[in-house]
């Protein structure tokens, strides 16, 4: 066993000489075998080894006895020891989480504190190949995303160093045999045989059946976990580049926005991961009721080309598609900015709008060719002075060829103008409120069609802000 584990350590570069290694030790065969194994390397590798043991106070005197057993063994083996009793039940009630999650959070909090206290390089944990098989099959039963279908990592960053799991290459049977050979009288947690917990159900009911068909399943699953992790790391890096290029993060208002067409041009695998990166940015903690069904709703929303559609996500997160412009925002933080303005336009003169756009007015001697961003009329056709403003409720206008008038709201809808742009869209009126020009969209039908008096020319230039 020792050589197999050392080969695994070397392959993954899990351990260096002259370092401090903390070991999570429960008193069971797995962790006791790990502690014994690292003790056997202690002198040759010049390691400082310290055992960390946690009493979760869930099994009364038995769990305390486990901690005391670890402490006694460490004294016999000449290994440093730090133990703690944690009130998992109270923590569980306070945070409304499962017993398993409460125990894990408190345990890793303690581990992190000790990592910093010892300035440790590694935290070694005794997870083995069978644990990996259980984890992968558990995830297979409840995970609908390949990005979440990964096993227990061999190594990951943790406080001052790394969590390492040198035993993922071997089975529990091998560890139990190791304990017998080295006369390690490990403690047995009776709750491991209960099936109330999900992991124990897989451990006691499912995995034994699979191992009957393939006793080497742990090696296959470990290889699968590693390759999936490598692939996922690459895809997430590429998705991160995509997000940097396409997504606009408004940190002040907590909003995220992007153009659907640009997003959809990227590979589907990157789109999915970019979607999850956005959610991780917006949510402090991902809601428990956020599921793959929400992912499907997002991609359906992404395909919408017309109108304004909004989705409701957990914790008041809203997703909105306004004519191909996607916005994520929380209702509590989303306050529509005051985009309205009203300016008098002198002739000659220049009006600068809040977004940096300009409208230039002047008198001309002869008519020039017009486009969507220029407009011409005479002083006899309008009541001066002119005004530049944003729309008002009930605004209507008419134009050549239209029978009657039409609401500006309907003009915006017909032109597929996003809701976010309508509030600041410039409208030119005369002094009596007659809409002369909805810039870039429509030019008003004037009462008199004859150009009498001085001719006024307006030019619009889009700002660069």
C-alpha positions as CSV (number, residue, x, y, z in Angstrom):
1,X,0.0,0.0,0.0
2,X,2.7,2.5,0.9
3,X,4.4,2.4,-2.5
4,X,1.0,2.8,-4.3
5,X,0.2,5.9,-2.1
6,X,3.7,7.4,-2.6
7,X,3.3,7.0,-6.4
8,X,0.0,8.8,-6.2
9,X,1.5,11.6,-4.0
10,X,4.3,12.0,-6.5
11,X,1.9,12.0,-9.5
12,X,-0.2,14.8,-8.1
13,X,2.6,16.6,-6.2
14,X,0.7,16.4,-3.0
15,X,3.4,16.6,-0.4
16,X,6.8,18.3,0.0
17,X,9.6,17.7,2.5
18,X,10.3,20.1,5.4
19,X,6.6,21.1,5.7
20,X,3.9,21.2,8.3
21,X,1.0,18.7,7.8
22,X,-2.2,18.8,9.9
23,X,-4.2,15.6,9.8
24,X,-8.0,15.4,10.3
25,X,-8.4,12.4,12.5
26,X,-11.8,11.0,13.7
27,X,-10.4,7.8,15.2
28,X,-11.8,5.6,12.4
29,X,-9.7,3.2,10.3
30,X,-9.3,5.7,7.4
31,X,-7.9,8.6,9.4
32,X,-5.9,6.5,11.8
33,X,-4.3,4.8,8.8
34,X,-3.5,8.2,7.3
35,X,-2.0,9.4,10.6
36,X,0.1,6.3,10.9
37,X,1.2,6.6,7.2
38,X,2.4,10.2,7.6
39,X,4.1,9.3,10.9
40,X,6.1,6.7,8.9
41,X,7.3,9.5,6.6
42,X,7.9,12.0,9.4
43,X,11.6,11.6,9.9
44,X,12.6,10.8,6.2
45,X,10.6,13.7,4.9
46,X,11.2,16.0,7.9
47,X,7.5,16.6,8.4
48,X,5.9,18.4,11.4
49,X,2.7,16.3,11.9
50,X,-0.2,17.5,14.0
51,X,-3.5,15.6,14.5
52,X,-6.8,17.5,14.6
53,X,-9.8,15.8,16.1
54,X,-13.4,17.0,16.4
55,X,-16.1,15.8,18.8
56,X,-19.4,16.8,17.1
57,X,-21.4,16.0,20.2
58,X,-23.9,13.9,18.2
59,X,-23.2,10.5,19.8
60,X,-22.8,11.5,23.5
61,X,-20.0,9.7,25.3
62,X,-19.0,7.7,22.2
63,X,-17.9,10.7,20.2
64,X,-16.0,12.1,23.1
65,X,-14.3,8.8,23.6
66,X,-13.2,8.9,19.9
67,X,-11.5,12.2,20.5
68,X,-9.8,10.9,23.7
69,X,-8.7,7.8,21.8
70,X,-7.0,9.9,19.2
71,X,-5.3,12.1,21.8
72,X,-4.0,9.0,23.6
73,X,-2.6,7.5,20.4
74,X,-0.9,10.7,19.4
75,X,0.9,10.7,22.8
76,X,2.0,7.1,22.2
77,X,3.2,8.0,18.6
78,X,4.8,11.3,19.5
79,X,2.5,13.4,17.4
80,X,1.1,16.8,18.2
81,X,-2.7,16.9,19.0
82,X,-5.4,19.5,19.0
83,X,-9.0,18.5,19.9
84,X,-12.3,20.4,20.1
85,X,-15.9,19.7,20.9
86,X,-18.4,21.5,18.7
87,X,-22.1,22.0,19.2
88,X,-23.4,20.9,15.9
89,X,-27.0,20.6,16.9
90,X,-27.3,24.2,18.0
91,X,-25.5,25.4,14.8
92,X,-27.9,23.3,12.8
93,X,-31.0,24.9,14.4
94,X,-29.6,28.4,14.1
95,X,-28.8,28.2,10.4
96,X,-31.7,25.8,9.4
97,X,-29.4,23.3,7.6
98,X,-28.9,19.6,7.7
99,X,-26.8,17.8,10.4
100,X,-24.3,16.8,7.8
101,X,-23.8,20.3,6.5
102,X,-23.7,21.8,10.0
103,X,-21.0,19.3,11.1
104,X,-19.0,20.0,7.9
105,X,-19.1,23.8,8.2
106,X,-18.0,23.8,11.9
107,X,-15.4,21.2,11.3
108,X,-13.8,23.0,8.4
109,X,-14.0,26.3,10.3
110,X,-11.9,24.7,13.0
111,X,-9.5,23.2,10.5
112,X,-9.0,26.7,8.9
113,X,-8.3,28.2,12.3
114,X,-5.6,25.6,13.0
115,X,-4.1,26.0,9.5
116,X,-3.5,29.7,10.3
117,X,-2.4,29.1,13.8
118,X,0.3,26.6,12.7
119,X,0.9,28.3,9.4
120,X,0.5,24.8,8.0
121,X,1.3,23.8,4.4
122,X,-1.2,20.9,4.2
123,X,-4.4,19.6,5.7
124,X,-4.4,15.8,5.0
125,X,-7.8,14.0,5.0
126,X,-8.4,10.3,4.9
127,X,-10.9,10.1,2.0
128,X,-10.3,6.9,0.0
129,X,-11.3,5.5,-3.3
130,X,-14.6,4.1,-2.1
131,X,-15.5,7.6,-0.8
132,X,-14.9,8.9,-4.3
133,X,-17.2,6.2,-5.8
134,X,-19.9,7.1,-3.4
135,X,-19.6,10.8,-4.1
136,X,-19.7,10.4,-7.9
137,X,-22.8,8.1,-7.8
138,X,-24.5,10.5,-5.3
139,X,-23.9,13.4,-7.7
140,X,-25.1,11.3,-10.6
141,X,-28.4,10.8,-8.9
142,X,-29.1,14.5,-8.3
143,X,-26.9,16.6,-10.7
144,X,-28.1,17.7,-14.1
145,X,-25.0,19.7,-15.1
146,X,-21.6,18.3,-16.2
147,X,-19.9,21.2,-14.5
148,X,-21.2,20.0,-11.1
149,X,-20.5,16.3,-11.8
150,X,-17.0,16.1,-10.2
151,X,-15.7,14.1,-7.4
152,X,-13.7,14.8,-4.3
153,X,-10.6,16.8,-5.4
154,X,-7.2,15.3,-4.8
155,X,-5.9,18.7,-3.8
156,X,-7.4,22.2,-3.3
157,X,-6.3,25.5,-1.9
158,X,-7.3,26.0,1.8
159,X,-6.3,28.9,4.0
160,X,-2.4,28.9,4.3
161,X,-1.9,25.8,2.2
162,X,-3.8,22.9,0.6
163,X,-6.1,20.1,1.5
164,X,-4.7,16.9,0.2
165,X,-6.2,13.4,0.0
166,X,-3.4,10.8,-0.5
167,X,-5.7,7.8,-0.1
168,X,-8.0,8.4,-3.0
169,X,-6.0,5.8,-5.0
170,X,-6.9,2.9,-2.6
171,X,-10.0,1.2,-1.2
172,X,-11.3,1.0,2.3
173,X,-10.6,-2.7,2.3
174,X,-6.9,-1.9,1.7
175,X,-6.9,0.6,4.6
176,X,-8.6,-1.9,7.0
177,X,-5.9,-4.4,6.1
178,X,-3.2,-1.8,6.7
179,X,-4.7,-1.2,10.2
180,X,-4.6,-4.9,11.0
181,X,-1.0,-5.2,9.8
182,X,0.1,-2.3,11.9
183,X,-2.0,-3.2,14.9
184,X,-4.1,0.0,14.8
185,X,-7.2,-0.6,16.9
186,X,-9.4,2.0,15.2
187,X,-12.7,3.2,16.5
188,X,-15.9,2.4,14.6
189,X,-18.7,4.9,14.3
190,X,-21.9,3.0,14.6
191,X,-23.8,5.6,12.6
192,X,-21.8,4.5,9.5
193,X,-24.1,1.5,9.3
194,X,-27.3,3.5,9.4
195,X,-29.0,4.5,6.1
196,X,-30.7,7.7,7.3
197,X,-27.9,9.7,5.7
198,X,-27.7,9.8,1.9
199,X,-24.0,8.8,1.8
200,X,-24.6,5.9,4.1
201,X,-27.4,4.6,1.9
202,X,-25.1,4.6,-1.1
203,X,-22.2,3.2,1.0
204,X,-24.2,0.3,2.4
205,X,-26.8,-0.4,-0.4
206,X,-25.6,0.7,-3.8
207,X,-21.8,0.6,-3.9
208,X,-21.4,-3.1,-2.8
209,X,-23.6,-4.1,-5.7
210,X,-21.5,-2.2,-8.2
211,X,-18.3,-3.6,-6.8
212,X,-19.6,-7.1,-7.4
213,X,-19.4,-6.3,-11.1
214,X,-16.2,-4.4,-11.0
215,X,-13.9,-4.5,-8.0
216,X,-11.6,-1.9,-9.6
217,X,-14.4,0.7,-9.9
218,X,-12.6,3.1,-7.5
219,X,-9.7,3.5,-10.0
220,X,-12.0,4.1,-12.9
221,X,-14.0,6.7,-11.0
222,X,-10.9,8.4,-9.8
223,X,-9.6,8.8,-13.3
224,X,-13.0,10.0,-14.5
225,X,-13.1,12.6,-11.7
226,X,-9.6,13.9,-12.5
227,X,-10.3,14.2,-16.3
228,X,-13.6,15.9,-15.7
229,X,-11.9,18.3,-13.3
230,X,-9.2,19.1,-15.9
231,X,-11.8,19.7,-18.6
232,X,-14.0,21.8,-16.4
233,X,-11.1,24.0,-15.3
234,X,-10.2,24.7,-19.0
235,X,-13.9,25.5,-19.9
236,X,-14.3,27.8,-16.9
237,X,-11.2,29.7,-17.8
238,X,-12.6,30.1,-21.3
239,X,-16.0,31.1,-20.0
240,X,-14.2,33.7,-17.7
241,X,-12.7,35.2,-20.8
242,X,-16.1,35.3,-22.5
243,X,-17.6,37.0,-19.5
244,X,-14.9,39.6,-19.4
245,X,-15.4,40.4,-23.1
246,X,-19.2,40.4,-23.3
247,X,-20.8,41.1,-19.8
248,X,-21.2,44.5,-18.3
249,X,-21.1,44.3,-14.4
250,X,-22.6,47.3,-12.7
251,X,-21.1,46.9,-9.2
252,X,-22.8,50.0,-7.8
253,X,-26.3,48.8,-8.6
254,X,-25.7,45.1,-8.6
255,X,-26.8,44.7,-12.2
256,X,-25.5,42.5,-15.0
257,X,-26.3,43.1,-18.7
258,X,-25.3,41.9,-22.1
259,X,-26.5,41.6,-25.7
260,X,-28.2,38.2,-26.4
261,X,-26.8,37.9,-29.9
262,X,-23.2,38.3,-28.8
263,X,-23.8,35.8,-26.0
264,X,-25.4,33.2,-28.3
265,X,-22.6,33.4,-30.8
266,X,-20.3,31.5,-28.3
267,X,-20.2,27.8,-27.8
268,X,-23.1,26.3,-25.8
269,X,-20.7,24.9,-23.2
270,X,-19.3,28.3,-22.6
271,X,-22.7,29.9,-22.4
272,X,-23.7,27.5,-19.6
273,X,-20.7,28.3,-17.6
274,X,-20.9,32.0,-18.2
275,X,-24.5,31.9,-16.9
276,X,-23.3,30.2,-13.7
277,X,-20.4,32.7,-13.3
278,X,-23.0,35.5,-13.5
279,X,-25.1,33.8,-10.8
280,X,-22.1,33.4,-8.6
281,X,-21.3,37.1,-9.0
282,X,-24.9,38.2,-8.1
283,X,-25.7,35.8,-5.3
284,X,-23.7,35.9,-2.1
285,X,-24.9,32.3,-1.5
286,X,-26.6,30.3,-4.2
287,X,-30.3,29.7,-3.1
288,X,-31.2,26.1,-2.4
289,X,-34.2,26.3,-4.7
290,X,-32.1,27.4,-7.7
291,X,-32.1,24.4,-10.1
292,X,-31.4,23.3,-13.6
293,X,-35.0,24.3,-14.4
294,X,-33.9,27.9,-14.0
295,X,-31.0,27.3,-16.4
296,X,-33.5,26.1,-19.0
297,X,-35.7,29.1,-18.5
298,X,-32.7,31.4,-19.0
299,X,-31.8,29.8,-22.3
300,X,-35.4,30.0,-23.4
301,X,-35.4,33.7,-22.5
302,X,-32.1,34.1,-24.5
303,X,-33.9,33.0,-27.7
304,X,-36.7,35.7,-27.5
305,X,-36.2,38.4,-30.1
306,X,-39.4,40.5,-29.7
307,X,-40.9,42.5,-26.9
308,X,-40.0,42.6,-23.2
309,X,-40.0,39.3,-21.2
310,X,-39.1,38.9,-17.5
311,X,-38.3,35.9,-15.4
312,X,-38.5,35.6,-11.6
313,X,-35.5,33.7,-10.0
314,X,-35.1,32.9,-6.3
315,X,-34.3,35.6,-3.8
316,X,-35.9,38.3,-5.9
317,X,-33.5,38.1,-8.8
318,X,-35.1,39.2,-12.1
319,X,-33.9,38.3,-15.6
320,X,-35.2,40.6,-18.4
321,X,-34.9,40.4,-22.2
322,X,-35.8,43.7,-23.8
323,X,-35.5,43.2,-27.6
324,X,-32.3,41.1,-27.2
325,X,-30.8,43.1,-24.4
326,X,-30.5,40.9,-21.3
327,X,-30.4,42.3,-17.7
328,X,-30.1,40.5,-14.4
329,X,-31.0,42.6,-11.3
330,X,-32.4,42.3,-7.8
331,X,-35.7,44.2,-7.1
332,X,-34.5,45.6,-3.8
333,X,-31.5,47.2,-5.4
334,X,-33.0,48.0,-8.8
335,X,-34.1,51.6,-8.9
336,X,-35.0,53.1,-12.2
337,X,-32.7,56.1,-12.6
338,X,-34.3,59.5,-13.3
339,X,-33.6,59.8,-17.0
340,X,-35.9,62.7,-17.7
341,X,-34.7,66.1,-18.9
342,X,-36.0,69.3,-20.5
343,X,-33.9,71.8,-22.3
344,X,-34.6,74.9,-24.3
345,X,-33.0,74.9,-27.7
346,X,-31.7,78.2,-28.9
347,X,-31.3,79.0,-32.6
348,X,-28.5,79.0,-33.4
349,X,-27.3,76.8,-30.6
350,X,-26.2,73.4,-29.4
351,X,-27.9,71.3,-26.8
352,X,-25.8,68.6,-25.0
353,X,-27.8,65.7,-23.6
354,X,-27.0,63.7,-20.5
355,X,-25.4,60.8,-22.5
356,X,-23.2,63.2,-24.4
357,X,-25.3,63.3,-27.6
358,X,-25.7,66.8,-29.2
359,X,-28.5,68.5,-31.1
360,X,-27.3,71.5,-33.2
361,X,-29.8,74.1,-34.5
362,X,-29.2,76.7,-37.1
363,X,-30.7,78.8,-39.9
364,X,-30.0,77.7,-43.5
365,X,-30.6,79.5,-46.8
366,X,-31.6,76.4,-48.8
367,X,-33.0,73.0,-48.2
368,X,-30.5,70.2,-47.9
369,X,-30.9,66.4,-48.1
370,X,-32.4,64.9,-44.9
371,X,-31.9,61.6,-43.1
372,X,-33.0,60.1,-39.8
373,X,-30.7,62.3,-37.8
374,X,-31.5,65.7,-39.4
375,X,-34.7,67.6,-39.6
376,X,-35.8,70.8,-41.3
377,X,-38.8,73.2,-41.0
378,X,-39.5,76.9,-41.1
379,X,-40.2,79.5,-38.5
380,X,-43.8,79.8,-39.8
381,X,-44.5,76.1,-39.2
382,X,-43.6,76.0,-35.5
383,X,-44.0,78.1,-32.4
384,X,-40.6,79.1,-31.0
385,X,-38.6,78.5,-28.9
386,X,-37.9,74.8,-29.5
387,X,-37.6,72.3,-26.6
388,X,-35.7,69.0,-26.2
389,X,-37.2,66.7,-23.6
390,X,-37.9,63.1,-22.7
391,X,-41.4,61.6,-23.3
392,X,-44.3,62.2,-21.0
393,X,-47.3,60.0,-20.3
394,X,-49.8,60.2,-23.1
395,X,-47.4,61.7,-25.7
396,X,-48.7,61.3,-29.2
397,X,-47.6,62.4,-32.6
398,X,-48.6,62.2,-36.2
399,X,-46.6,62.0,-39.4
400,X,-47.1,62.0,-43.2
401,X,-49.2,59.1,-44.3
402,X,-50.6,58.3,-40.8
403,X,-54.3,58.6,-40.3
404,X,-54.6,60.3,-36.9
405,X,-51.9,60.0,-34.3
406,X,-50.0,57.4,-32.4
407,X,-48.7,57.0,-28.9
408,X,-44.9,57.3,-28.5
409,X,-45.1,54.1,-26.4
410,X,-46.4,52.2,-29.4
411,X,-43.8,53.8,-31.7
412,X,-41.1,52.5,-29.4
413,X,-42.7,49.0,-29.3
414,X,-42.9,48.9,-33.1
415,X,-39.3,50.0,-33.5
416,X,-38.2,47.4,-30.9
417,X,-36.6,50.0,-28.6
418,X,-35.5,48.4,-25.3
419,X,-37.4,49.7,-22.2
420,X,-34.1,50.9,-20.7
421,X,-33.6,53.3,-23.6
422,X,-37.1,54.8,-23.9
423,X,-36.9,56.9,-20.8
424,X,-34.0,59.0,-22.1
425,X,-35.0,59.1,-25.8
426,X,-34.9,62.7,-27.1
427,X,-38.1,64.4,-28.3
428,X,-38.1,67.7,-30.1
429,X,-41.2,69.9,-29.6
430,X,-42.2,73.5,-30.3
431,X,-43.3,75.9,-27.5
432,X,-46.9,74.6,-27.7
433,X,-45.8,71.0,-27.1
434,X,-46.3,69.8,-30.6
435,X,-43.9,66.9,-31.2
436,X,-41.8,67.8,-34.2
437,X,-39.3,65.0,-34.2
438,X,-38.8,61.7,-32.3
439,X,-35.2,61.6,-33.1
440,X,-34.1,58.7,-35.3
441,X,-37.6,57.3,-35.5
442,X,-40.3,59.7,-36.8
443,X,-40.7,63.3,-38.0
444,X,-43.9,65.0,-37.1
445,X,-46.7,66.1,-39.5
446,X,-46.7,69.9,-39.4
447,X,-49.9,71.9,-39.7
448,X,-48.6,73.9,-42.7
449,X,-46.6,72.0,-45.4
450,X,-45.2,75.1,-46.9
451,X,-41.8,76.3,-45.9
452,X,-42.3,80.0,-45.1
453,X,-40.0,82.4,-43.3
454,X,-36.5,81.4,-42.2
455,X,-35.5,77.8,-42.5
456,X,-34.4,75.9,-39.4
457,X,-32.0,72.9,-39.7
458,X,-31.5,70.4,-36.8
459,X,-28.7,67.9,-36.6
460,X,-28.4,65.0,-34.1
461,X,-25.1,63.4,-33.2
462,X,-24.9,60.4,-30.9
463,X,-22.7,60.8,-27.9
464,X,-19.7,58.6,-27.0
465,X,-20.3,58.4,-23.3
